[in-house]
Each structure stands twice: as structure tokens, then as C-alpha cells.
């Protein structure tokens, strides 16, 4: 067990974000933040790539089928351009 002293304003803000992000409690949110920052510090490029990949997946699920196929084709073309460089 670890005890940490924090200002009341920080605790209040963490509680609010834990509620908004559907964490069960404050400790779960803190573990998530620590894990996220640890992954970022291990390999910043891979972390950014994973974030970018997640954003693309989110966009694809939000688009309708026609837009999805167009976006997938654009991404394929972009990958081909990168490979050719």
C-alpha cells in the first residue's frame, strides 16, 4: 500500500475525471495514468503510432461504409508512397 499526499484541488479534479471516464475509483485512474506515461516514456514513437492507430480506428467506426472504403484506399495509397520513398 502506498500513501501519497496531494492538494485537495488535484484530488477533486481526479475524482471528477474518474467519474467522467467511468473508472471505478481514484486508484484505478491513477494506475491508468501511470501506465500510459510509462508506455510513453519507454518508446515515444511507438506510443504515438499506437495513438494514431487508435484515432484512425475510431474515425473508421464513425464513418459510413462508403467513407470507410475511401479512407482505407487513401491510407493504402499513403503507405505505398511511404514505402517508395
PDB file with SEQRES, HELIX, SHEET and CRYST1 records, atoms N, CA, C and O in Angstrom:
SEQRES   1 A   85  UNK UNK UNK UNK UNK UNK UNK UNK UNK UNK UNK UNK UNK          
SEQRES   2 A   85  UNK UNK UNK UNK UNK UNK UNK UNK UNK UNK UNK UNK UNK          
SEQRES   3 A   85  UNK UNK UNK UNK UNK UNK UNK UNK UNK UNK UNK UNK UNK          
SEQRES   4 A   85  UNK UNK UNK UNK UNK UNK UNK UNK UNK UNK UNK UNK UNK          
SEQRES   5 A   85  UNK UNK UNK UNK UNK UNK UNK UNK UNK UNK UNK UNK UNK          
SEQRES   6 A   85  UNK UNK UNK UNK UNK UNK UNK UNK UNK UNK UNK UNK UNK          
SEQRES   7 A   85  UNK UNK UNK UNK UNK UNK UNK                                  
HELIX    1 AA1 UNK A    8  UNK A   20  1                                  13    
HELIX    2 AA2 UNK A   26  UNK A   42  1                                  17    
HELIX    3 AA3 UNK A   44  UNK A   62  1                                  19    
HELIX    4 AA4 UNK A   65  UNK A   84  1                                  20    
CRYST1    1.000    1.000    1.000  90.00  90.00  90.00 P 1           1          
ATOM      1  N   UNK A   1       0.849  -1.171   0.000  1.00  0.00           N  
ATOM      2  CA  UNK A   1       0.000   0.000   0.000  1.00  0.00           C  
ATOM      3  C   UNK A   1       0.895   1.234   0.000  1.00  0.00           C  
ATOM      4  O   UNK A   1       1.897   1.297   0.711  1.00  0.00           O  
ATOM      5  N   UNK A   2       0.512   2.199  -0.805  1.00  0.00           N  
ATOM      6  CA  UNK A   2       1.276   3.434  -0.926  1.00  0.00           C  
ATOM      7  C   UNK A   2       0.376   4.594  -0.538  1.00  0.00           C  
ATOM      8  O   UNK A   2      -0.794   4.652  -0.918  1.00  0.00           O  
ATOM      9  N   UNK A   3       0.934   5.498   0.209  1.00  0.00           N  
ATOM     10  CA  UNK A   3       0.195   6.688   0.607  1.00  0.00           C  
ATOM     11  C   UNK A   3       0.830   7.903  -0.068  1.00  0.00           C  
ATOM     12  O   UNK A   3       2.047   8.084  -0.026  1.00  0.00           O  
ATOM     13  N   UNK A   4       0.005   8.718  -0.681  1.00  0.00           N  
ATOM     14  CA  UNK A   4       0.501   9.892  -1.402  1.00  0.00           C  
ATOM     15  C   UNK A   4      -0.281  11.112  -0.936  1.00  0.00           C  
ATOM     16  O   UNK A   4      -1.505  11.077  -0.816  1.00  0.00           O  
ATOM     17  N   UNK A   5       0.443  12.177  -0.680  1.00  0.00           N  
ATOM     18  CA  UNK A   5      -0.207  13.421  -0.285  1.00  0.00           C  
ATOM     19  C   UNK A   5      -0.374  14.301  -1.518  1.00  0.00           C  
ATOM     20  O   UNK A   5       0.583  14.545  -2.253  1.00  0.00           O  
ATOM     21  N   UNK A   6      -1.599  14.775  -1.738  1.00  0.00           N  
ATOM     22  CA  UNK A   6      -1.894  15.626  -2.886  1.00  0.00           C  
ATOM     23  C   UNK A   6      -2.756  16.797  -2.426  1.00  0.00           C  
ATOM     24  O   UNK A   6      -3.492  16.693  -1.445  1.00  0.00           O  
ATOM     25  N   UNK A   7      -2.655  17.905  -3.143  1.00  0.00           N  
ATOM     26  CA  UNK A   7      -3.550  19.030  -2.823  1.00  0.00           C  
ATOM     27  C   UNK A   7      -5.013  18.649  -3.064  1.00  0.00           C  
ATOM     28  O   UNK A   7      -5.319  17.836  -3.936  1.00  0.00           O  
ATOM     29  N   UNK A   8      -5.888  19.235  -2.295  1.00  0.00           N  
ATOM     30  CA  UNK A   8      -7.319  18.927  -2.394  1.00  0.00           C  
ATOM     31  C   UNK A   8      -7.851  19.212  -3.795  1.00  0.00           C  
ATOM     32  O   UNK A   8      -8.673  18.453  -4.308  1.00  0.00           O  
ATOM     33  N   UNK A   9      -7.393  20.293  -4.418  1.00  0.00           N  
ATOM     34  CA  UNK A   9      -7.879  20.627  -5.759  1.00  0.00           C  
ATOM     35  C   UNK A   9      -7.517  19.537  -6.771  1.00  0.00           C  
ATOM     36  O   UNK A   9      -8.308  19.236  -7.665  1.00  0.00           O  
ATOM     37  N   UNK A  10      -6.322  18.941  -6.633  1.00  0.00           N  
ATOM     38  CA  UNK A  10      -5.925  17.863  -7.527  1.00  0.00           C  
ATOM     39  C   UNK A  10      -6.782  16.624  -7.296  1.00  0.00           C  
ATOM     40  O   UNK A  10      -7.196  15.968  -8.252  1.00  0.00           O  
ATOM     41  N   UNK A  11      -7.045  16.308  -6.062  1.00  0.00           N  
ATOM     42  CA  UNK A  11      -7.888  15.154  -5.741  1.00  0.00           C  
ATOM     43  C   UNK A  11      -9.295  15.356  -6.291  1.00  0.00           C  
ATOM     44  O   UNK A  11      -9.882  14.432  -6.855  1.00  0.00           O  
ATOM     45  N   UNK A  12      -9.833  16.557  -6.130  1.00  0.00           N  
ATOM     46  CA  UNK A  12     -11.173  16.840  -6.649  1.00  0.00           C  
ATOM     47  C   UNK A  12     -11.220  16.683  -8.166  1.00  0.00           C  
ATOM     48  O   UNK A  12     -12.169  16.120  -8.712  1.00  0.00           O  
ATOM     49  N   UNK A  13     -10.197  17.181  -8.833  1.00  0.00           N  
ATOM     50  CA  UNK A  13     -10.150  17.069 -10.291  1.00  0.00           C  
ATOM     51  C   UNK A  13     -10.005  15.617 -10.730  1.00  0.00           C  
ATOM     52  O   UNK A  13     -10.649  15.193 -11.690  1.00  0.00           O  
ATOM     53  N   UNK A  14      -9.161  14.846 -10.032  1.00  0.00           N  
ATOM     54  CA  UNK A  14      -9.003  13.429 -10.352  1.00  0.00           C  
ATOM     55  C   UNK A  14     -10.305  12.673 -10.136  1.00  0.00           C  
ATOM     56  O   UNK A  14     -10.656  11.812 -10.943  1.00  0.00           O  
ATOM     57  N   UNK A  15     -11.019  12.972  -9.077  1.00  0.00           N  
ATOM     58  CA  UNK A  15     -12.303  12.313  -8.822  1.00  0.00           C  
ATOM     59  C   UNK A  15     -13.305  12.618  -9.931  1.00  0.00           C  
ATOM     60  O   UNK A  15     -14.057  11.746 -10.367  1.00  0.00           O  
ATOM     61  N   UNK A  16     -13.300  13.870 -10.378  1.00  0.00           N  
ATOM     62  CA  UNK A  16     -14.230  14.252 -11.446  1.00  0.00           C  
ATOM     63  C   UNK A  16     -13.892  13.543 -12.751  1.00  0.00           C  
ATOM     64  O   UNK A  16     -14.787  13.047 -13.436  1.00  0.00           O  
ATOM     65  N   UNK A  17     -12.615  13.491 -13.100  1.00  0.00           N  
ATOM     66  CA  UNK A  17     -12.242  12.802 -14.338  1.00  0.00           C  
ATOM     67  C   UNK A  17     -12.450  11.298 -14.213  1.00  0.00           C  
ATOM     68  O   UNK A  17     -12.787  10.644 -15.201  1.00  0.00           O  
ATOM     69  N   UNK A  18     -12.257  10.732 -13.019  1.00  0.00           N  
ATOM     70  CA  UNK A  18     -12.524   9.307 -12.816  1.00  0.00           C  
ATOM     71  C   UNK A  18     -14.003   9.019 -13.055  1.00  0.00           C  
ATOM     72  O   UNK A  18     -14.358   8.001 -13.650  1.00  0.00           O  
ATOM     73  N   UNK A  19     -14.851   9.915 -12.591  1.00  0.00           N  
ATOM     74  CA  UNK A  19     -16.290   9.746 -12.800  1.00  0.00           C  
ATOM     75  C   UNK A  19     -16.633   9.878 -14.286  1.00  0.00           C  
ATOM     76  O   UNK A  19     -17.409   9.084 -14.819  1.00  0.00           O  
ATOM     77  N   UNK A  20     -16.058  10.876 -14.950  1.00  0.00           N  
ATOM     78  CA  UNK A  20     -16.341  11.107 -16.375  1.00  0.00           C  
ATOM     79  C   UNK A  20     -15.831   9.981 -17.259  1.00  0.00           C  
ATOM     80  O   UNK A  20     -16.458   9.648 -18.264  1.00  0.00           O  
ATOM     81  N   UNK A  21     -14.682   9.385 -16.888  1.00  0.00           N  
ATOM     82  CA  UNK A  21     -14.079   8.318 -17.700  1.00  0.00           C  
ATOM     83  C   UNK A  21     -14.489   6.928 -17.236  1.00  0.00           C  
ATOM     84  O   UNK A  21     -13.945   5.928 -17.704  1.00  0.00           O  
ATOM     85  N   UNK A  22     -15.445   6.862 -16.319  1.00  0.00           N  
ATOM     86  CA  UNK A  22     -16.037   5.605 -15.849  1.00  0.00           C  
ATOM     87  C   UNK A  22     -15.038   4.675 -15.163  1.00  0.00           C  
ATOM     88  O   UNK A  22     -15.120   3.456 -15.308  1.00  0.00           O  
ATOM     89  N   UNK A  23     -14.090   5.255 -14.413  1.00  0.00           N  
ATOM     90  CA  UNK A  23     -13.215   4.439 -13.585  1.00  0.00           C  
ATOM     91  C   UNK A  23     -13.962   4.097 -12.304  1.00  0.00           C  
ATOM     92  O   UNK A  23     -14.801   4.872 -11.845  1.00  0.00           O  
ATOM     93  N   UNK A  24     -13.659   2.935 -11.725  1.00  0.00           N  
ATOM     94  CA  UNK A  24     -14.355   2.520 -10.511  1.00  0.00           C  
ATOM     95  C   UNK A  24     -13.961   3.387  -9.315  1.00  0.00           C  
ATOM     96  O   UNK A  24     -14.799   3.723  -8.478  1.00  0.00           O  
ATOM     97  N   UNK A  25     -12.690   3.742  -9.245  1.00  0.00           N  
ATOM     98  CA  UNK A  25     -12.237   4.582  -8.142  1.00  0.00           C  
ATOM     99  C   UNK A  25     -10.992   5.361  -8.557  1.00  0.00           C  
ATOM    100  O   UNK A  25     -10.505   5.232  -9.680  1.00  0.00           O  
ATOM    101  N   UNK A  26     -10.495   6.163  -7.637  1.00  0.00           N  
ATOM    102  CA  UNK A  26      -9.356   7.034  -7.909  1.00  0.00           C  
ATOM    103  C   UNK A  26      -8.091   6.226  -8.173  1.00  0.00           C  
ATOM    104  O   UNK A  26      -7.290   6.614  -9.023  1.00  0.00           O  
ATOM    105  N   UNK A  27      -7.891   5.115  -7.470  1.00  0.00           N  
ATOM    106  CA  UNK A  27      -6.678   4.318  -7.647  1.00  0.00           C  
ATOM    107  C   UNK A  27      -6.620   3.702  -9.052  1.00  0.00           C  
ATOM    108  O   UNK A  27      -5.543   3.589  -9.638  1.00  0.00           O  
ATOM    109  N   UNK A  28      -7.768   3.311  -9.580  1.00  0.00           N  
ATOM    110  CA  UNK A  28      -7.798   2.757 -10.935  1.00  0.00           C  
ATOM    111  C   UNK A  28      -7.384   3.818 -11.957  1.00  0.00           C  
ATOM    112  O   UNK A  28      -6.649   3.529 -12.902  1.00  0.00           O  
ATOM    113  N   UNK A  29      -7.858   5.034 -11.759  1.00  0.00           N  
ATOM    114  CA  UNK A  29      -7.477   6.115 -12.673  1.00  0.00           C  
ATOM    115  C   UNK A  29      -5.988   6.406 -12.563  1.00  0.00           C  
ATOM    116  O   UNK A  29      -5.327   6.607 -13.581  1.00  0.00           O  
ATOM    117  N   UNK A  30      -5.453   6.431 -11.364  1.00  0.00           N  
ATOM    118  CA  UNK A  30      -4.019   6.690 -11.180  1.00  0.00           C  
ATOM    119  C   UNK A  30      -3.177   5.598 -11.840  1.00  0.00           C  
ATOM    120  O   UNK A  30      -2.159   5.904 -12.462  1.00  0.00           O  
ATOM    121  N   UNK A  31      -3.578   4.340 -11.718  1.00  0.00           N  
ATOM    122  CA  UNK A  31      -2.850   3.255 -12.382  1.00  0.00           C  
ATOM    123  C   UNK A  31      -2.866   3.449 -13.903  1.00  0.00           C  
ATOM    124  O   UNK A  31      -1.859   3.228 -14.574  1.00  0.00           O  
ATOM    125  N   UNK A  32      -4.015   3.863 -14.434  1.00  0.00           N  
ATOM    126  CA  UNK A  32      -4.124   4.095 -15.872  1.00  0.00           C  
ATOM    127  C   UNK A  32      -3.176   5.219 -16.311  1.00  0.00           C  
ATOM    128  O   UNK A  32      -2.472   5.078 -17.311  1.00  0.00           O  
ATOM    129  N   UNK A  33      -3.158   6.308 -15.583  1.00  0.00           N  
ATOM    130  CA  UNK A  33      -2.296   7.449 -15.931  1.00  0.00           C  
ATOM    131  C   UNK A  33      -0.827   7.055 -15.848  1.00  0.00           C  
ATOM    132  O   UNK A  33      -0.039   7.398 -16.729  1.00  0.00           O  
ATOM    133  N   UNK A  34      -0.459   6.340 -14.794  1.00  0.00           N  
ATOM    134  CA  UNK A  34       0.936   5.920 -14.629  1.00  0.00           C  
ATOM    135  C   UNK A  34       1.340   4.971 -15.750  1.00  0.00           C  
ATOM    136  O   UNK A  34       2.422   5.108 -16.321  1.00  0.00           O  
ATOM    137  N   UNK A  35       0.477   4.008 -16.070  1.00  0.00           N  
ATOM    138  CA  UNK A  35       0.778   3.050 -17.144  1.00  0.00           C  
ATOM    139  C   UNK A  35       0.930   3.762 -18.480  1.00  0.00           C  
ATOM    140  O   UNK A  35       1.832   3.453 -19.259  1.00  0.00           O  
ATOM    141  N   UNK A  36       0.043   4.716 -18.740  1.00  0.00           N  
ATOM    142  CA  UNK A  36       0.088   5.451 -20.000  1.00  0.00           C  
ATOM    143  C   UNK A  36       1.389   6.249 -20.107  1.00  0.00           C  
ATOM    144  O   UNK A  36       2.035   6.238 -21.155  1.00  0.00           O  
ATOM    145  N   UNK A  37       1.772   6.927 -19.054  1.00  0.00           N  
ATOM    146  CA  UNK A  37       3.010   7.711 -19.088  1.00  0.00           C  
ATOM    147  C   UNK A  37       4.249   6.825 -19.134  1.00  0.00           C  
ATOM    148  O   UNK A  37       5.259   7.203 -19.726  1.00  0.00           O  
ATOM    149  N   UNK A  38       4.180   5.649 -18.514  1.00  0.00           N  
ATOM    150  CA  UNK A  38       5.292   4.704 -18.574  1.00  0.00           C  
ATOM    151  C   UNK A  38       5.492   4.221 -20.007  1.00  0.00           C  
ATOM    152  O   UNK A  38       6.620   4.169 -20.497  1.00  0.00           O  
ATOM    153  N   UNK A  39       4.400   3.867 -20.677  1.00  0.00           N  
ATOM    154  CA  UNK A  39       4.495   3.418 -22.066  1.00  0.00           C  
ATOM    155  C   UNK A  39       5.036   4.533 -22.954  1.00  0.00           C  
ATOM    156  O   UNK A  39       5.822   4.284 -23.868  1.00  0.00           O  
ATOM    157  N   UNK A  40       4.612   5.755 -22.681  1.00  0.00           N  
ATOM    158  CA  UNK A  40       5.082   6.888 -23.467  1.00  0.00           C  
ATOM    159  C   UNK A  40       6.576   7.088 -23.289  1.00  0.00           C  
ATOM    160  O   UNK A  40       7.274   7.410 -24.251  1.00  0.00           O  
ATOM    161  N   UNK A  41       7.079   6.904 -22.077  1.00  0.00           N  
ATOM    162  CA  UNK A  41       8.497   7.130 -21.826  1.00  0.00           C  
ATOM    163  C   UNK A  41       9.372   5.991 -22.347  1.00  0.00           C  
ATOM    164  O   UNK A  41      10.534   6.216 -22.684  1.00  0.00           O  
ATOM    165  N   UNK A  42       8.832   4.774 -22.418  1.00  0.00           N  
ATOM    166  CA  UNK A  42       9.617   3.643 -22.930  1.00  0.00           C  
ATOM    167  C   UNK A  42       9.986   3.833 -24.398  1.00  0.00           C  
ATOM    168  O   UNK A  42      11.158   3.749 -24.767  1.00  0.00           O  
ATOM    169  N   UNK A  43       8.993   4.087 -25.218  1.00  0.00           N  
ATOM    170  CA  UNK A  43       9.220   4.267 -26.652  1.00  0.00           C  
ATOM    171  C   UNK A  43       8.226   5.305 -27.164  1.00  0.00           C  
ATOM    172  O   UNK A  43       7.107   4.960 -27.546  1.00  0.00           O  
ATOM    173  N   UNK A  44       8.627   6.570 -27.174  1.00  0.00           N  
ATOM    174  CA  UNK A  44       7.688   7.630 -27.562  1.00  0.00           C  
ATOM    175  C   UNK A  44       7.143   7.471 -28.975  1.00  0.00           C  
ATOM    176  O   UNK A  44       5.987   7.810 -29.228  1.00  0.00           O  
ATOM    177  N   UNK A  45       7.955   6.960 -29.900  1.00  0.00           N  
ATOM    178  CA  UNK A  45       7.490   6.818 -31.276  1.00  0.00           C  
ATOM    179  C   UNK A  45       6.426   5.730 -31.396  1.00  0.00           C  
ATOM    180  O   UNK A  45       5.427   5.903 -32.093  1.00  0.00           O  
ATOM    181  N   UNK A  46       6.648   4.622 -30.719  1.00  0.00           N  
ATOM    182  CA  UNK A  46       5.657   3.552 -30.768  1.00  0.00           C  
ATOM    183  C   UNK A  46       4.367   3.983 -30.078  1.00  0.00           C  
ATOM    184  O   UNK A  46       3.275   3.633 -30.525  1.00  0.00           O  
ATOM    185  N   UNK A  47       4.492   4.741 -28.994  1.00  0.00           N  
ATOM    186  CA  UNK A  47       3.307   5.239 -28.297  1.00  0.00           C  
ATOM    187  C   UNK A  47       2.492   6.138 -29.223  1.00  0.00           C  
ATOM    188  O   UNK A  47       1.272   6.001 -29.313  1.00  0.00           O  
ATOM    189  N   UNK A  48       3.167   7.057 -29.909  1.00  0.00           N  
ATOM    190  CA  UNK A  48       2.481   7.954 -30.830  1.00  0.00           C  
ATOM    191  C   UNK A  48       1.840   7.183 -31.981  1.00  0.00           C  
ATOM    192  O   UNK A  48       0.735   7.506 -32.416  1.00  0.00           O  
ATOM    193  N   UNK A  49       2.536   6.173 -32.464  1.00  0.00           N  
ATOM    194  CA  UNK A  49       1.995   5.341 -33.539  1.00  0.00           C  
ATOM    195  C   UNK A  49       0.732   4.621 -33.076  1.00  0.00           C  
ATOM    196  O   UNK A  49      -0.252   4.553 -33.813  1.00  0.00           O  
ATOM    197  N   UNK A  50       0.758   4.087 -31.867  1.00  0.00           N  
ATOM    198  CA  UNK A  50      -0.431   3.420 -31.324  1.00  0.00           C  
ATOM    199  C   UNK A  50      -1.583   4.395 -31.137  1.00  0.00           C  
ATOM    200  O   UNK A  50      -2.735   4.053 -31.402  1.00  0.00           O  
ATOM    201  N   UNK A  51      -1.282   5.595 -30.687  1.00  0.00           N  
ATOM    202  CA  UNK A  51      -2.314   6.616 -30.534  1.00  0.00           C  
ATOM    203  C   UNK A  51      -2.931   6.958 -31.885  1.00  0.00           C  
ATOM    204  O   UNK A  51      -4.150   7.071 -32.016  1.00  0.00           O  
ATOM    205  N   UNK A  52      -2.070   7.120 -32.887  1.00  0.00           N  
ATOM    206  CA  UNK A  52      -2.526   7.424 -34.242  1.00  0.00           C  
ATOM    207  C   UNK A  52      -3.398   6.296 -34.784  1.00  0.00           C  
ATOM    208  O   UNK A  52      -4.436   6.544 -35.398  1.00  0.00           O  
ATOM    209  N   UNK A  53      -2.969   5.055 -34.554  1.00  0.00           N  
ATOM    210  CA  UNK A  53      -3.723   3.881 -34.993  1.00  0.00           C  
ATOM    211  C   UNK A  53      -5.104   3.849 -34.324  1.00  0.00           C  
ATOM    212  O   UNK A  53      -6.106   3.559 -34.977  1.00  0.00           O  
ATOM    213  N   UNK A  54      -5.149   4.144 -33.033  1.00  0.00           N  
ATOM    214  CA  UNK A  54      -6.427   4.157 -32.315  1.00  0.00           C  
ATOM    215  C   UNK A  54      -7.349   5.254 -32.839  1.00  0.00           C  
ATOM    216  O   UNK A  54      -8.557   5.049 -32.964  1.00  0.00           O  
ATOM    217  N   UNK A  55      -6.780   6.411 -33.143  1.00  0.00           N  
ATOM    218  CA  UNK A  55      -7.588   7.502 -33.693  1.00  0.00           C  
ATOM    219  C   UNK A  55      -8.172   7.119 -35.047  1.00  0.00           C  
ATOM    220  O   UNK A  55      -9.332   7.416 -35.333  1.00  0.00           O  
ATOM    221  N   UNK A  56      -7.373   6.464 -35.874  1.00  0.00           N  
ATOM    222  CA  UNK A  56      -7.853   6.030 -37.188  1.00  0.00           C  
ATOM    223  C   UNK A  56      -8.991   5.023 -37.028  1.00  0.00           C  
ATOM    224  O   UNK A  56     -10.010   5.121 -37.712  1.00  0.00           O  
ATOM    225  N   UNK A  57      -8.818   4.061 -36.130  1.00  0.00           N  
ATOM    226  CA  UNK A  57      -9.873   3.068 -35.894  1.00  0.00           C  
ATOM    227  C   UNK A  57     -11.157   3.750 -35.432  1.00  0.00           C  
ATOM    228  O   UNK A  57     -12.252   3.391 -35.868  1.00  0.00           O  
ATOM    229  N   UNK A  58     -11.017   4.723 -34.558  1.00  0.00           N  
ATOM    230  CA  UNK A  58     -12.186   5.443 -34.056  1.00  0.00           C  
ATOM    231  C   UNK A  58     -12.889   6.187 -35.189  1.00  0.00           C  
ATOM    232  O   UNK A  58     -14.116   6.173 -35.284  1.00  0.00           O  
ATOM    233  N   UNK A  59     -12.105   6.830 -36.041  1.00  0.00           N  
ATOM    234  CA  UNK A  59     -12.678   7.553 -37.184  1.00  0.00           C  
ATOM    235  C   UNK A  59     -13.385   6.591 -38.139  1.00  0.00           C  
ATOM    236  O   UNK A  59     -14.465   6.884 -38.653  1.00  0.00           O  
ATOM    237  N   UNK A  60     -12.752   5.438 -38.366  1.00  0.00           N  
ATOM    238  CA  UNK A  60     -13.343   4.472 -39.289  1.00  0.00           C  
ATOM    239  C   UNK A  60     -14.674   3.950 -38.778  1.00  0.00           C  
ATOM    240  O   UNK A  60     -15.592   3.735 -39.569  1.00  0.00           O  
ATOM    241  N   UNK A  61     -14.797   3.744 -37.498  1.00  0.00           N  
ATOM    242  CA  UNK A  61     -16.067   3.252 -36.957  1.00  0.00           C  
ATOM    243  C   UNK A  61     -17.134   4.326 -37.003  1.00  0.00           C  
ATOM    244  O   UNK A  61     -18.325   4.013 -37.038  1.00  0.00           O  
ATOM    245  N   UNK A  62     -16.730   5.583 -37.003  1.00  0.00           N  
ATOM    246  CA  UNK A  62     -17.702   6.674 -37.038  1.00  0.00           C  
ATOM    247  C   UNK A  62     -18.184   7.004 -38.448  1.00  0.00           C  
ATOM    248  O   UNK A  62     -19.242   7.610 -38.619  1.00  0.00           O  
ATOM    249  N   UNK A  63     -17.429   6.615 -39.430  1.00  0.00           N  
ATOM    250  CA  UNK A  63     -17.790   6.938 -40.814  1.00  0.00           C  
ATOM    251  C   UNK A  63     -18.745   5.879 -41.363  1.00  0.00           C  
ATOM    252  O   UNK A  63     -18.784   4.749 -40.875  1.00  0.00           O  
ATOM    253  N   UNK A  64     -19.501   6.253 -42.367  1.00  0.00           N  
ATOM    254  CA  UNK A  64     -20.356   5.245 -43.004  1.00  0.00           C  
ATOM    255  C   UNK A  64     -19.513   4.386 -43.950  1.00  0.00           C  
ATOM    256  O   UNK A  64     -18.330   4.661 -44.148  1.00  0.00           O  
ATOM    257  N   UNK A  65     -20.103   3.371 -44.520  1.00  0.00           N  
ATOM    258  CA  UNK A  65     -19.347   2.379 -45.288  1.00  0.00           C  
ATOM    259  C   UNK A  65     -18.628   2.993 -46.488  1.00  0.00           C  
ATOM    260  O   UNK A  65     -17.479   2.647 -46.763  1.00  0.00           O  
ATOM    261  N   UNK A  66     -19.282   3.884 -47.192  1.00  0.00           N  
ATOM    262  CA  UNK A  66     -18.657   4.497 -48.374  1.00  0.00           C  
ATOM    263  C   UNK A  66     -17.427   5.308 -47.972  1.00  0.00           C  
ATOM    264  O   UNK A  66     -16.379   5.223 -48.611  1.00  0.00           O  
ATOM    265  N   UNK A  67     -17.567   6.077 -46.930  1.00  0.00           N  
ATOM    266  CA  UNK A  67     -16.432   6.876 -46.467  1.00  0.00           C  
ATOM    267  C   UNK A  67     -15.306   5.994 -45.936  1.00  0.00           C  
ATOM    268  O   UNK A  67     -14.130   6.332 -46.069  1.00  0.00           O  
ATOM    269  N   UNK A  68     -15.668   4.874 -45.340  1.00  0.00           N  
ATOM    270  CA  UNK A  68     -14.648   3.950 -44.831  1.00  0.00           C  
ATOM    271  C   UNK A  68     -13.793   3.410 -45.964  1.00  0.00           C  
ATOM    272  O   UNK A  68     -12.565   3.395 -45.871  1.00  0.00           O  
ATOM    273  N   UNK A  69     -14.436   2.971 -47.025  1.00  0.00           N  
ATOM    274  CA  UNK A  69     -13.655   2.411 -48.135  1.00  0.00           C  
ATOM    275  C   UNK A  69     -12.772   3.486 -48.770  1.00  0.00           C  
ATOM    276  O   UNK A  69     -11.634   3.209 -49.149  1.00  0.00           O  
ATOM    277  N   UNK A  70     -13.284   4.689 -48.884  1.00  0.00           N  
ATOM    278  CA  UNK A  70     -12.478   5.779 -49.441  1.00  0.00           C  
ATOM    279  C   UNK A  70     -11.281   6.069 -48.538  1.00  0.00           C  
ATOM    280  O   UNK A  70     -10.164   6.257 -49.020  1.00  0.00           O  
ATOM    281  N   UNK A  71     -11.520   6.104 -47.230  1.00  0.00           N  
ATOM    282  CA  UNK A  71     -10.440   6.387 -46.296  1.00  0.00           C  
ATOM    283  C   UNK A  71      -9.411   5.252 -46.297  1.00  0.00           C  
ATOM    284  O   UNK A  71      -8.210   5.511 -46.225  1.00  0.00           O  
ATOM    285  N   UNK A  72      -9.865   4.012 -46.377  1.00  0.00           N  
ATOM    286  CA  UNK A  72      -8.947   2.872 -46.411  1.00  0.00           C  
ATOM    287  C   UNK A  72      -8.081   2.933 -47.657  1.00  0.00           C  
ATOM    288  O   UNK A  72      -6.879   2.677 -47.594  1.00  0.00           O  
ATOM    289  N   UNK A  73      -8.685   3.272 -48.791  1.00  0.00           N  
ATOM    290  CA  UNK A  73      -7.909   3.400 -50.029  1.00  0.00           C  
ATOM    291  C   UNK A  73      -6.886   4.524 -49.927  1.00  0.00           C  
ATOM    292  O   UNK A  73      -5.758   4.380 -50.398  1.00  0.00           O  
ATOM    293  N   UNK A  74      -7.266   5.621 -49.326  1.00  0.00           N  
ATOM    294  CA  UNK A  74      -6.318   6.725 -49.146  1.00  0.00           C  
ATOM    295  C   UNK A  74      -5.164   6.307 -48.252  1.00  0.00           C  
ATOM    296  O   UNK A  74      -4.013   6.653 -48.518  1.00  0.00           O  
ATOM    297  N   UNK A  75      -5.467   5.562 -47.186  1.00  0.00           N  
ATOM    298  CA  UNK A  75      -4.410   5.092 -46.296  1.00  0.00           C  
ATOM    299  C   UNK A  75      -3.484   4.109 -47.002  1.00  0.00           C  
ATOM    300  O   UNK A  75      -2.272   4.137 -46.786  1.00  0.00           O  
ATOM    301  N   UNK A  76      -4.039   3.243 -47.839  1.00  0.00           N  
ATOM    302  CA  UNK A  76      -3.210   2.308 -48.603  1.00  0.00           C  
ATOM    303  C   UNK A  76      -2.285   3.069 -49.544  1.00  0.00           C  
ATOM    304  O   UNK A  76      -1.104   2.743 -49.663  1.00  0.00           O  
ATOM    305  N   UNK A  77      -2.828   4.086 -50.210  1.00  0.00           N  
ATOM    306  CA  UNK A  77      -2.001   4.900 -51.106  1.00  0.00           C  
ATOM    307  C   UNK A  77      -0.896   5.606 -50.330  1.00  0.00           C  
ATOM    308  O   UNK A  77       0.237   5.705 -50.802  1.00  0.00           O  
ATOM    309  N   UNK A  78      -1.223   6.086 -49.159  1.00  0.00           N  
ATOM    310  CA  UNK A  78      -0.230   6.755 -48.319  1.00  0.00           C  
ATOM    311  C   UNK A  78       0.877   5.780 -47.921  1.00  0.00           C  
ATOM    312  O   UNK A  78       2.056   6.133 -47.948  1.00  0.00           O  
ATOM    313  N   UNK A  79       0.502   4.557 -47.553  1.00  0.00           N  
ATOM    314  CA  UNK A  79       1.512   3.547 -47.212  1.00  0.00           C  
ATOM    315  C   UNK A  79       2.393   3.216 -48.393  1.00  0.00           C  
ATOM    316  O   UNK A  79       3.602   3.051 -48.228  1.00  0.00           O  
ATOM    317  N   UNK A  80       1.821   3.114 -49.584  1.00  0.00           N  
ATOM    318  CA  UNK A  80       2.622   2.847 -50.779  1.00  0.00           C  
ATOM    319  C   UNK A  80       3.604   3.976 -51.047  1.00  0.00           C  
ATOM    320  O   UNK A  80       4.753   3.729 -51.416  1.00  0.00           O  
ATOM    321  N   UNK A  81       3.160   5.208 -50.865  1.00  0.00           N  
ATOM    322  CA  UNK A  81       4.047   6.354 -51.052  1.00  0.00           C  
ATOM    323  C   UNK A  81       5.194   6.322 -50.069  1.00  0.00           C  
ATOM    324  O   UNK A  81       6.334   6.622 -50.423  1.00  0.00           O  
ATOM    325  N   UNK A  82       4.895   5.959 -48.833  1.00  0.00           N  
ATOM    326  CA  UNK A  82       5.948   5.899 -47.806  1.00  0.00           C  
ATOM    327  C   UNK A  82       6.938   4.797 -48.138  1.00  0.00           C  
ATOM    328  O   UNK A  82       8.144   4.979 -47.967  1.00  0.00           O  
ATOM    329  N   UNK A  83       6.446   3.644 -48.615  1.00  0.00           N  
ATOM    330  CA  UNK A  83       7.326   2.540 -48.984  1.00  0.00           C  
ATOM    331  C   UNK A  83       8.237   2.919 -50.141  1.00  0.00           C  
ATOM    332  O   UNK A  83       9.387   2.483 -50.185  1.00  0.00           O  
ATOM    333  N   UNK A  84       7.747   3.720 -51.078  1.00  0.00           N  
ATOM    334  CA  UNK A  84       8.507   4.097 -52.256  1.00  0.00           C  
ATOM    335  C   UNK A  84       9.570   5.144 -51.962  1.00  0.00           C  
ATOM    336  O   UNK A  84      10.483   5.339 -52.764  1.00  0.00           O  
ATOM    337  N   UNK A  85       9.465   5.817 -50.832  1.00  0.00           N  
ATOM    338  CA  UNK A  85      10.455   6.859 -50.516  1.00  0.00           C  
ATOM    339  C   UNK A  85      11.789   6.305 -50.105  1.00  0.00           C  
ATOM    340  O   UNK A  85      12.711   7.067 -49.813  1.00  0.00           O  
TER     341      UNK A  85                                                      
END                                                                             
